[in-house]
Every structure is written in C-alpha cells, then in structure tokens.
C-alpha cells in the first residue's frame, strides 16, 4: 500500500468523511478499517487511548487523531500532491478556516442529525 496509510472510520461519521475527502483530494491510497462503535476494536482503543473514537489515521504505524488535525497532517506530509494545500497557506486564513471547522464540530451537532437520517433510511 502506498505510504502505509490506514484509516479507522465509520461510514456515516461526518468527522471521518472530512478525512476521507482530504485523502481523496490528495489522491492518496489507504486501507479503510470500519469500526463498530458499539464494540470498539482493540486497534482503535490502542491507537486512540484518550478519546477512544474515530477517525484515526495510522501512517507508518503511528496514529493521528481528530479530523481537523488529520487534515492538517495530510497537508504537511504530502505537500507535493495536488491540490498543494487543503487548508489556506496564509496563517490568518488558516486560523479562520480552523475556527469555523471547530465551530461547526462543536455547535452545529451534525452527528445526531445525520444518525437520525441514516438510521431512518438505511
């Protein structure tokens, strides 16, 4: 596998989706490891012992947790892959983008809404 990348995720998690989009935009191949969130794997518990949640990007055996941190990591590790940057290069613009992503994560509460939609239709 190219660059030895795995992603611990759950198919309808908006946080995992953020990482899958970043990986796709960079054209990076990775192994997806779907997690059963009601019965978390020992791999997930070992790779994210603090929060014990997805997504977790495992790159060369090392875990990176939290979706926005993972996106920034992808930008820094693969800067040569187009698009050259997922987040703005300008520090102020990057800070604004990260602020709004964090705001949405904490205030909008997408997960319960998406869970309700997907559980109803799927």
BAGUMI-421214 format. One record per atom (N, C-alpha, C): residue number from 1; residue in one letter; atom name; y, x, z. Coordinates in nm, 3 decimals. Layout:
<balos>
<NUM; "A"; "CA"; <Y; X; Z>>;
...
</balos>
This chain:
<balos>
<1; "X"; "N"; <-0.119; 0.084; 0.000>>;
<1; "X"; "CA"; <0.000; 0.000; 0.000>>;
<1; "X"; "C"; <0.124; 0.088; 0.000>>;
<2; "X"; "N"; <0.223; 0.046; -0.077>>;
<2; "X"; "CA"; <0.346; 0.124; -0.089>>;
<2; "X"; "C"; <0.419; 0.130; 0.046>>;
<3; "X"; "N"; <0.452; 0.248; 0.089>>;
<3; "X"; "CA"; <0.530; 0.273; 0.210>>;
<3; "X"; "C"; <0.466; 0.223; 0.340>>;
<4; "X"; "N"; <0.339; 0.178; 0.334>>;
<4; "X"; "CA"; <0.266; 0.136; 0.454>>;
<4; "X"; "C"; <0.348; 0.037; 0.536>>;
<5; "X"; "N"; <0.372; -0.083; 0.478>>;
<5; "X"; "CA"; <0.454; -0.187; 0.541>>;
<5; "X"; "C"; <0.368; -0.310; 0.567>>;
<6; "X"; "N"; <0.378; -0.362; 0.688>>;
<6; "X"; "CA"; <0.315; -0.490; 0.722>>;
<6; "X"; "C"; <0.420; -0.576; 0.792>>;
<7; "X"; "N"; <0.405; -0.707; 0.777>>;
<7; "X"; "CA"; <0.497; -0.800; 0.841>>;
<7; "X"; "C"; <0.417; -0.903; 0.918>>;
<8; "X"; "N"; <0.440; -0.908; 1.048>>;
<8; "X"; "CA"; <0.382; -1.013; 1.131>>;
<8; "X"; "C"; <0.479; -1.130; 1.123>>;
<9; "X"; "N"; <0.429; -1.243; 1.070>>;
<9; "X"; "CA"; <0.520; -1.355; 1.050>>;
<9; "X"; "C"; <0.447; -1.487; 1.064>>;
<10; "X"; "N"; <0.520; -1.593; 1.041>>;
<10; "X"; "CA"; <0.470; -1.730; 1.042>>;
<10; "X"; "C"; <0.538; -1.800; 0.926>>;
<11; "X"; "N"; <0.464; -1.867; 0.843>>;
<11; "X"; "CA"; <0.512; -1.912; 0.713>>;
<11; "X"; "C"; <0.639; -1.994; 0.716>>;
<12; "X"; "N"; <0.665; -2.073; 0.818>>;
<12; "X"; "CA"; <0.790; -2.152; 0.812>>;
<12; "X"; "C"; <0.893; -2.110; 0.917>>;
<13; "X"; "N"; <0.883; -1.988; 0.963>>;
<13; "X"; "CA"; <0.986; -1.937; 1.053>>;
<13; "X"; "C"; <1.108; -1.893; 0.973>>;
<14; "X"; "N"; <1.227; -1.945; 1.004>>;
<14; "X"; "CA"; <1.347; -1.901; 0.931>>;
<14; "X"; "C"; <1.378; -1.753; 0.956>>;
<15; "X"; "N"; <1.336; -1.702; 1.070>>;
<15; "X"; "CA"; <1.361; -1.561; 1.101>>;
<15; "X"; "C"; <1.270; -1.472; 1.017>>;
<16; "X"; "N"; <1.144; -1.511; 1.004>>;
<16; "X"; "CA"; <1.051; -1.436; 0.918>>;
<16; "X"; "C"; <1.094; -1.449; 0.772>>;
<17; "X"; "N"; <1.146; -1.566; 0.735>>;
<17; "X"; "CA"; <1.193; -1.587; 0.598>>;
<17; "X"; "C"; <1.306; -1.490; 0.565>>;
<18; "X"; "N"; <1.395; -1.465; 0.659>>;
<18; "X"; "CA"; <1.504; -1.370; 0.637>>;
<18; "X"; "C"; <1.447; -1.233; 0.599>>;
<19; "X"; "N"; <1.342; -1.191; 0.668>>;
<19; "X"; "CA"; <1.281; -1.061; 0.641>>;
<19; "X"; "C"; <1.206; -1.063; 0.508>>;
<20; "X"; "N"; <1.133; -1.171; 0.480>>;
<20; "X"; "CA"; <1.062; -1.180; 0.352>>;
<20; "X"; "C"; <1.160; -1.174; 0.234>>;
<21; "X"; "N"; <1.274; -1.239; 0.248>>;
<21; "X"; "CA"; <1.376; -1.236; 0.143>>;
<21; "X"; "C"; <1.429; -1.094; 0.125>>;
<22; "X"; "N"; <1.456; -1.024; 0.235>>;
<22; "X"; "CA"; <1.506; -0.887; 0.227>>;
<22; "X"; "C"; <1.404; -0.796; 0.159>>;
<23; "X"; "N"; <1.277; -0.809; 0.196>>;
<23; "X"; "CA"; <1.172; -0.728; 0.133>>;
<23; "X"; "C"; <1.160; -0.760; -0.016>>;
<24; "X"; "N"; <1.169; -0.888; -0.050>>;
<24; "X"; "CA"; <1.161; -0.927; -0.192>>;
<24; "X"; "C"; <1.281; -0.876; -0.270>>;
<25; "X"; "N"; <1.401; -0.886; -0.212>>;
<25; "X"; "CA"; <1.521; -0.837; -0.280>>;
<25; "X"; "C"; <1.512; -0.688; -0.309>>;
<26; "X"; "N"; <1.452; -0.613; -0.218>>;
<26; "X"; "CA"; <1.436; -0.468; -0.237>>;
<26; "X"; "C"; <1.314; -0.435; -0.322>>;
<27; "X"; "N"; <1.232; -0.536; -0.354>>;
<27; "X"; "CA"; <1.113; -0.514; -0.436>>;
<27; "X"; "C"; <1.005; -0.435; -0.363>>;
<28; "X"; "N"; <1.000; -0.451; -0.231>>;
<28; "X"; "CA"; <0.903; -0.376; -0.151>>;
<28; "X"; "C"; <0.774; -0.454; -0.135>>;
<29; "X"; "N"; <0.662; -0.385; -0.154>>;
<29; "X"; "CA"; <0.531; -0.445; -0.133>>;
<29; "X"; "C"; <0.496; -0.431; 0.015>>;
<30; "X"; "N"; <0.434; -0.533; 0.069>>;
<30; "X"; "CA"; <0.397; -0.531; 0.210>>;
<30; "X"; "C"; <0.276; -0.621; 0.232>>;
<31; "X"; "N"; <0.210; -0.599; 0.343>>;
<31; "X"; "CA"; <0.098; -0.684; 0.382>>;
<31; "X"; "C"; <0.151; -0.787; 0.480>>;
<32; "X"; "N"; <0.131; -0.913; 0.449>>;
<32; "X"; "CA"; <0.174; -1.021; 0.538>>;
<32; "X"; "C"; <0.059; -1.055; 0.631>>;
<33; "X"; "N"; <0.090; -1.057; 0.760>>;
<33; "X"; "CA"; <-0.009; -1.092; 0.862>>;
<33; "X"; "C"; <0.041; -1.215; 0.935>>;
<34; "X"; "N"; <-0.011; -1.329; 0.894>>;
<34; "X"; "CA"; <0.029; -1.457; 0.951>>;
<34; "X"; "C"; <-0.019; -1.467; 1.096>>;
<35; "X"; "N"; <0.071; -1.507; 1.183>>;
<35; "X"; "CA"; <0.041; -1.522; 1.325>>;
<35; "X"; "C"; <0.019; -1.668; 1.362>>;
<36; "X"; "N"; <-0.077; -1.690; 1.449>>;
<36; "X"; "CA"; <-0.095; -1.821; 1.511>>;
<36; "X"; "C"; <-0.013; -1.817; 1.639>>;
<37; "X"; "N"; <0.101; -1.883; 1.639>>;
<37; "X"; "CA"; <0.194; -1.872; 1.751>>;
<37; "X"; "C"; <0.144; -1.938; 1.879>>;
<38; "X"; "N"; <0.042; -2.023; 1.868>>;
<38; "X"; "CA"; <-0.016; -2.081; 1.989>>;
<38; "X"; "C"; <-0.126; -1.993; 2.046>>;
<39; "X"; "N"; <-0.170; -1.893; 1.969>>;
<39; "X"; "CA"; <-0.272; -1.799; 2.013>>;
<39; "X"; "C"; <-0.236; -1.662; 1.955>>;
<40; "X"; "N"; <-0.138; -1.597; 2.013>>;
<40; "X"; "CA"; <-0.082; -1.474; 1.958>>;
<40; "X"; "C"; <-0.184; -1.361; 1.959>>;
<41; "X"; "N"; <-0.184; -1.286; 1.851>>;
<41; "X"; "CA"; <-0.279; -1.176; 1.836>>;
<41; "X"; "C"; <-0.244; -1.059; 1.928>>;
<42; "X"; "N"; <-0.343; -0.977; 1.955>>;
<42; "X"; "CA"; <-0.318; -0.858; 2.036>>;
<42; "X"; "C"; <-0.225; -0.763; 1.960>>;
<43; "X"; "N"; <-0.233; -0.765; 1.827>>;
<43; "X"; "CA"; <-0.142; -0.681; 1.748>>;
<43; "X"; "C"; <0.003; -0.721; 1.774>>;
<44; "X"; "N"; <0.033; -0.851; 1.769>>;
<44; "X"; "CA"; <0.170; -0.897; 1.795>>;
<44; "X"; "C"; <0.212; -0.861; 1.938>>;
<45; "X"; "N"; <0.126; -0.884; 2.034>>;
<45; "X"; "CA"; <0.160; -0.855; 2.174>>;
<45; "X"; "C"; <0.182; -0.706; 2.197>>;
<46; "X"; "N"; <0.110; -0.622; 2.124>>;
<46; "X"; "CA"; <0.129; -0.477; 2.135>>;
<46; "X"; "C"; <0.253; -0.428; 2.060>>;
<47; "X"; "N"; <0.283; -0.490; 1.946>>;
<47; "X"; "CA"; <0.395; -0.445; 1.864>>;
<47; "X"; "C"; <0.528; -0.499; 1.915>>;
<48; "X"; "N"; <0.527; -0.613; 1.983>>;
<48; "X"; "CA"; <0.650; -0.670; 2.040>>;
<48; "X"; "C"; <0.623; -0.713; 2.184>>;
<49; "X"; "N"; <0.602; -0.615; 2.273>>;
<49; "X"; "CA"; <0.566; -0.649; 2.411>>;
<49; "X"; "C"; <0.680; -0.711; 2.492>>;
<50; "X"; "N"; <0.803; -0.698; 2.446>>;
<50; "X"; "CA"; <0.916; -0.754; 2.521>>;
<50; "X"; "C"; <0.928; -0.904; 2.495>>;
<51; "X"; "N"; <0.947; -0.943; 2.368>>;
<51; "X"; "CA"; <0.967; -1.084; 2.336>>;
<51; "X"; "C"; <0.839; -1.155; 2.293>>;
<52; "X"; "N"; <0.740; -1.079; 2.244>>;
<52; "X"; "CA"; <0.611; -1.137; 2.202>>;
<52; "X"; "C"; <0.629; -1.245; 2.095>>;
<53; "X"; "N"; <0.720; -1.216; 1.999>>;
<53; "X"; "CA"; <0.747; -1.314; 1.894>>;
<53; "X"; "C"; <0.760; -1.246; 1.758>>;
<54; "X"; "N"; <0.755; -1.327; 1.656>>;
<54; "X"; "CA"; <0.771; -1.280; 1.519>>;
<54; "X"; "C"; <0.918; -1.296; 1.481>>;
<55; "X"; "N"; <0.964; -1.229; 1.376>>;
<55; "X"; "CA"; <0.891; -1.135; 1.291>>;
<55; "X"; "C"; <0.890; -0.995; 1.352>>;
<56; "X"; "N"; <0.788; -0.921; 1.311>>;
<56; "X"; "CA"; <0.779; -0.779; 1.344>>;
<56; "X"; "C"; <0.744; -0.707; 1.214>>;
<57; "X"; "N"; <0.827; -0.613; 1.176>>;
<57; "X"; "CA"; <0.797; -0.527; 1.062>>;
<57; "X"; "C"; <0.729; -0.403; 1.118>>;
<58; "X"; "N"; <0.614; -0.370; 1.061>>;
<58; "X"; "CA"; <0.544; -0.249; 1.102>>;
<58; "X"; "C"; <0.552; -0.152; 0.984>>;
<59; "X"; "N"; <0.622; -0.043; 1.003>>;
<59; "X"; "CA"; <0.641; 0.057; 0.898>>;
<59; "X"; "C"; <0.580; 0.188; 0.946>>;
<60; "X"; "N"; <0.479; 0.231; 0.875>>;
<60; "X"; "CA"; <0.407; 0.355; 0.911>>;
<60; "X"; "C"; <0.362; 0.352; 1.057>>;
<61; "X"; "N"; <0.314; 0.236; 1.101>>;
<61; "X"; "CA"; <0.260; 0.220; 1.235>>;
<61; "X"; "C"; <0.361; 0.196; 1.344>>;
<62; "X"; "N"; <0.489; 0.194; 1.310>>;
<62; "X"; "CA"; <0.594; 0.176; 1.410>>;
<62; "X"; "C"; <0.656; 0.037; 1.395>>;
<63; "X"; "N"; <0.669; -0.037; 1.506>>;
<63; "X"; "CA"; <0.724; -0.173; 1.498>>;
<63; "X"; "C"; <0.876; -0.177; 1.503>>;
<64; "X"; "N"; <0.931; -0.269; 1.426>>;
<64; "X"; "CA"; <1.073; -0.302; 1.431>>;
<64; "X"; "C"; <1.080; -0.453; 1.453>>;
<65; "X"; "N"; <1.153; -0.497; 1.555>>;
<65; "X"; "CA"; <1.157; -0.638; 1.594>>;
<65; "X"; "C"; <1.297; -0.695; 1.573>>;
<66; "X"; "N"; <1.301; -0.827; 1.564>>;
<66; "X"; "CA"; <1.424; -0.905; 1.547>>;
<66; "X"; "C"; <1.470; -0.900; 1.401>>;
<67; "X"; "N"; <1.481; -1.016; 1.340>>;
<67; "X"; "CA"; <1.503; -1.026; 1.195>>;
<67; "X"; "C"; <1.626; -0.952; 1.144>>;
<68; "X"; "N"; <1.739; -0.967; 1.210>>;
<68; "X"; "CA"; <1.861; -0.901; 1.162>>;
<68; "X"; "C"; <1.850; -0.749; 1.175>>;
<69; "X"; "N"; <1.787; -0.703; 1.282>>;
<69; "X"; "CA"; <1.764; -0.559; 1.299>>;
<69; "X"; "C"; <1.669; -0.508; 1.190>>;
<70; "X"; "N"; <1.570; -0.589; 1.155>>;
<70; "X"; "CA"; <1.476; -0.551; 1.049>>;
<70; "X"; "C"; <1.548; -0.540; 0.915>>;
<71; "X"; "N"; <1.634; -0.636; 0.884>>;
<71; "X"; "CA"; <1.709; -0.632; 0.757>>;
<71; "X"; "C"; <1.795; -0.506; 0.751>>;
<72; "X"; "N"; <1.861; -0.473; 0.859>>;
<72; "X"; "CA"; <1.943; -0.352; 0.862>>;
<72; "X"; "C"; <1.855; -0.227; 0.845>>;
<73; "X"; "N"; <1.738; -0.227; 0.906>>;
<73; "X"; "CA"; <1.643; -0.117; 0.893>>;
<73; "X"; "C"; <1.600; -0.101; 0.746>>;
<74; "X"; "N"; <1.568; -0.212; 0.683>>;
<74; "X"; "CA"; <1.528; -0.209; 0.541>>;
<74; "X"; "C"; <1.639; -0.147; 0.457>>;
<75; "X"; "N"; <1.763; -0.188; 0.483>>;
<75; "X"; "CA"; <1.879; -0.132; 0.411>>;
<75; "X"; "C"; <1.888; 0.019; 0.429>>;
<76; "X"; "N"; <1.865; 0.067; 0.550>>;
<76; "X"; "CA"; <1.882; 0.209; 0.579>>;
<76; "X"; "C"; <1.765; 0.295; 0.531>>;
<77; "X"; "N"; <1.644; 0.241; 0.536>>;
<77; "X"; "CA"; <1.526; 0.319; 0.496>>;
<77; "X"; "C"; <1.509; 0.324; 0.345>>;
<78; "X"; "N"; <1.545; 0.217; 0.277>>;
<78; "X"; "CA"; <1.531; 0.211; 0.131>>;
<78; "X"; "C"; <1.666; 0.188; 0.063>>;
<79; "X"; "N"; <1.763; 0.279; 0.082>>;
<79; "X"; "CA"; <1.896; 0.260; 0.023>>;
<79; "X"; "C"; <1.897; 0.276; -0.129>>;
<80; "X"; "N"; <1.796; 0.341; -0.182>>;
<80; "X"; "CA"; <1.789; 0.367; -0.326>>;
<80; "X"; "C"; <1.735; 0.249; -0.405>>;
<81; "X"; "N"; <1.679; 0.149; -0.337>>;
<81; "X"; "CA"; <1.623; 0.032; -0.405>>;
<81; "X"; "C"; <1.732; -0.071; -0.430>>;
<82; "X"; "N"; <1.742; -0.122; -0.553>>;
<82; "X"; "CA"; <1.843; -0.226; -0.578>>;
<82; "X"; "C"; <1.800; -0.358; -0.516>>;
<83; "X"; "N"; <1.890; -0.443; -0.468>>;
<83; "X"; "CA"; <2.031; -0.411; -0.455>>;
<83; "X"; "C"; <2.049; -0.298; -0.355>>;
<84; "X"; "N"; <2.147; -0.216; -0.381>>;
<84; "X"; "CA"; <2.163; -0.097; -0.298>>;
<84; "X"; "C"; <2.187; -0.130; -0.151>>;
<85; "X"; "N"; <2.248; -0.245; -0.124>>;
<85; "X"; "CA"; <2.269; -0.284; 0.016>>;
<85; "X"; "C"; <2.253; -0.434; 0.029>>;
<86; "X"; "N"; <2.181; -0.475; 0.131>>;
<86; "X"; "CA"; <2.167; -0.617; 0.162>>;
<86; "X"; "C"; <2.283; -0.665; 0.247>>;
<87; "X"; "N"; <2.325; -0.580; 0.339>>;
<87; "X"; "CA"; <2.442; -0.609; 0.422>>;
<87; "X"; "C"; <2.562; -0.533; 0.364>>;
<88; "X"; "N"; <2.683; -0.581; 0.387>>;
<88; "X"; "CA"; <2.801; -0.513; 0.333>>;
<88; "X"; "C"; <2.810; -0.367; 0.380>>;
<89; "X"; "N"; <2.861; -0.281; 0.294>>;
<89; "X"; "CA"; <2.879; -0.139; 0.327>>;
<89; "X"; "C"; <2.996; -0.118; 0.421>>;
<90; "X"; "N"; <3.101; -0.196; 0.403>>;
<90; "X"; "CA"; <3.220; -0.183; 0.487>>;
<90; "X"; "C"; <3.185; -0.224; 0.630>>;
<91; "X"; "N"; <3.212; -0.139; 0.729>>;
<91; "X"; "CA"; <3.175; -0.170; 0.867>>;
<91; "X"; "C"; <3.230; -0.303; 0.920>>;
<92; "X"; "N"; <3.354; -0.335; 0.884>>;
<92; "X"; "CA"; <3.411; -0.462; 0.931>>;
<92; "X"; "C"; <3.338; -0.580; 0.868>>;
<93; "X"; "N"; <3.316; -0.573; 0.737>>;
<93; "X"; "CA"; <3.245; -0.681; 0.668>>;
<93; "X"; "C"; <3.101; -0.695; 0.719>>;
<94; "X"; "N"; <3.037; -0.580; 0.748>>;
<94; "X"; "CA"; <2.901; -0.584; 0.802>>;
<94; "X"; "C"; <2.903; -0.650; 0.939>>;
<95; "X"; "N"; <3.000; -0.617; 1.022>>;
<95; "X"; "CA"; <3.011; -0.678; 1.155>>;
<95; "X"; "C"; <3.029; -0.829; 1.144>>;
<96; "X"; "N"; <3.113; -0.874; 1.050>>;
<96; "X"; "CA"; <3.132; -1.017; 1.030>>;
<96; "X"; "C"; <3.003; -1.085; 0.986>>;
<97; "X"; "N"; <2.931; -1.024; 0.892>>;
<97; "X"; "CA"; <2.805; -1.081; 0.843>>;
<97; "X"; "C"; <2.703; -1.091; 0.957>>;
<98; "X"; "N"; <2.696; -0.987; 1.039>>;
<98; "X"; "CA"; <2.602; -0.989; 1.152>>;
<98; "X"; "C"; <2.645; -1.091; 1.257>>;
<99; "X"; "N"; <2.776; -1.107; 1.277>>;
<99; "X"; "CA"; <2.825; -1.208; 1.371>>;
<99; "X"; "C"; <2.780; -1.347; 1.329>>;
<100; "X"; "N"; <2.800; -1.381; 1.199>>;
<100; "X"; "CA"; <2.765; -1.514; 1.153>>;
<100; "X"; "C"; <2.614; -1.536; 1.151>>;
<101; "X"; "N"; <2.538; -1.434; 1.119>>;
<101; "X"; "CA"; <2.392; -1.447; 1.125>>;
<101; "X"; "C"; <2.347; -1.473; 1.268>>;
<102; "X"; "N"; <2.404; -1.399; 1.363>>;
<102; "X"; "CA"; <2.372; -1.417; 1.504>>;
<102; "X"; "C"; <2.417; -1.555; 1.553>>;
<103; "X"; "N"; <2.534; -1.598; 1.510>>;
<103; "X"; "CA"; <2.584; -1.730; 1.547>>;
<103; "X"; "C"; <2.488; -1.839; 1.502>>;
<104; "X"; "N"; <2.445; -1.831; 1.377>>;
<104; "X"; "CA"; <2.351; -1.930; 1.323>>;
<104; "X"; "C"; <2.221; -1.927; 1.401>>;
<105; "X"; "N"; <2.171; -1.806; 1.428>>;
<105; "X"; "CA"; <2.046; -1.793; 1.503>>;
<105; "X"; "C"; <2.055; -1.859; 1.639>>;
<106; "X"; "N"; <2.167; -1.844; 1.708>>;
<106; "X"; "CA"; <2.179; -1.892; 1.846>>;
<106; "X"; "C"; <2.234; -2.033; 1.859>>;
<107; "X"; "N"; <2.320; -2.074; 1.769>>;
<107; "X"; "CA"; <2.389; -2.201; 1.787>>;
<107; "X"; "C"; <2.336; -2.316; 1.702>>;
<108; "X"; "N"; <2.289; -2.285; 1.583>>;
<108; "X"; "CA"; <2.251; -2.392; 1.492>>;
<108; "X"; "C"; <2.112; -2.447; 1.525>>;
<109; "X"; "N"; <2.027; -2.366; 1.584>>;
<109; "X"; "CA"; <1.894; -2.409; 1.626>>;
<109; "X"; "C"; <1.814; -2.463; 1.508>>;
<110; "X"; "N"; <1.797; -2.380; 1.408>>;
<110; "X"; "CA"; <1.723; -2.419; 1.289>>;
<110; "X"; "C"; <1.575; -2.443; 1.316>>;
<111; "X"; "N"; <1.515; -2.364; 1.404>>;
<111; "X"; "CA"; <1.371; -2.371; 1.420>>;
<111; "X"; "C"; <1.321; -2.510; 1.459>>;
<112; "X"; "N"; <1.377; -2.576; 1.562>>;
<112; "X"; "CA"; <1.326; -2.711; 1.596>>;
<112; "X"; "C"; <1.342; -2.810; 1.480>>;
<113; "X"; "N"; <1.453; -2.797; 1.408>>;
<113; "X"; "CA"; <1.476; -2.885; 1.294>>;
<113; "X"; "C"; <1.372; -2.861; 1.185>>;
<114; "X"; "N"; <1.351; -2.735; 1.149>>;
<114; "X"; "CA"; <1.252; -2.703; 1.046>>;
<114; "X"; "C"; <1.111; -2.739; 1.091>>;
<115; "X"; "N"; <1.081; -2.718; 1.218>>;
<115; "X"; "CA"; <0.948; -2.752; 1.269>>;
<115; "X"; "C"; <0.923; -2.903; 1.253>>;
<116; "X"; "N"; <1.024; -2.984; 1.285>>;
<116; "X"; "CA"; <1.011; -3.128; 1.272>>;
<116; "X"; "C"; <0.986; -3.166; 1.126>>;
<117; "X"; "N"; <1.061; -3.107; 1.034>>;
<117; "X"; "CA"; <1.048; -3.139; 0.891>>;
<117; "X"; "C"; <0.909; -3.098; 0.840>>;
<118; "X"; "N"; <0.870; -2.972; 0.867>>;
<118; "X"; "CA"; <0.744; -2.923; 0.814>>;
<118; "X"; "C"; <0.625; -2.994; 0.878>>;
<119; "X"; "N"; <0.630; -3.027; 1.005>>;
<119; "X"; "CA"; <0.518; -3.094; 1.068>>;
<119; "X"; "C"; <0.504; -3.237; 1.017>>;
<120; "X"; "N"; <0.614; -3.295; 0.975>>;
<120; "X"; "CA"; <0.610; -3.431; 0.921>>;
<120; "X"; "C"; <0.552; -3.436; 0.779>>;
<121; "X"; "N"; <0.588; -3.338; 0.696>>;
<121; "X"; "CA"; <0.548; -3.339; 0.556>>;
<121; "X"; "C"; <0.428; -3.252; 0.522>>;
<122; "X"; "N"; <0.390; -3.163; 0.610>>;
<122; "X"; "CA"; <0.281; -3.070; 0.578>>;
<122; "X"; "C"; <0.158; -3.099; 0.660>>;
</balos>
